[in-house]
C-alpha cells in the first residue's frame, strides 16, 4: 500500500499542481480533473480525468519523469507505476 500511496501523491502533485517537466511545468490535468482527482478531498474519477492522467503517464507524458523520479527509491511504487496501463490479475 505504501507504493500506491507514493504513486498517487506523485501523480496528484504533477497532474493537479504542475510539477511535471514535459509540458513546461504546467498542471496537465488541472482542468480535466478539477471536479474529481484534483478536488479536495478527491472524488471518483470520470472518463475525461482518467484519460488525462493516463496520457500524462505515457512514455512522453507530462508527468512520467517526475512520477518515475518520485517512485524510483521504492520498489512497490515502481511496480504500481508499471501497472498503470493494467497488470495481469
HUSUL-V502671 format. One record per residue. RES is the residue in three letters. BURIAL is b if it has 24 or more other C-alpha atoms within 12 Angstrom, else e. Layout:
BEGIN
{{RES BURIAL} {RES BURIAL}}
END
This chain:
BEGIN
{{UNK e} {UNK e} {UNK b} {UNK b} {UNK e} {UNK b} {UNK b} {UNK b} {UNK b} {UNK b} {UNK b} {UNK b} {UNK b} {UNK b} {UNK b} {UNK b} {UNK b} {UNK b} {UNK b} {UNK b} {UNK b} {UNK b} {UNK e} {UNK e} {UNK e} {UNK e} {UNK b} {UNK b} {UNK b} {UNK b} {UNK e} {UNK b} {UNK b} {UNK b} {UNK e} {UNK b} {UNK b} {UNK b} {UNK e} {UNK e} {UNK e} {UNK e} {UNK e} {UNK e} {UNK e} {UNK e} {UNK e} {UNK e} {UNK b} {UNK b} {UNK e} {UNK b} {UNK b} {UNK b} {UNK b} {UNK b} {UNK b} {UNK e} {UNK e} {UNK e} {UNK b} {UNK b} {UNK b} {UNK b} {UNK b} {UNK b} {UNK b} {UNK b} {UNK e} {UNK b} {UNK b} {UNK e} {UNK e} {UNK e} {UNK e} {UNK e} {UNK b} {UNK b} {UNK e} {UNK b} {UNK b} {UNK b} {UNK e} {UNK b} {UNK e} {UNK e} {UNK e} {UNK e} {UNK e}}
END
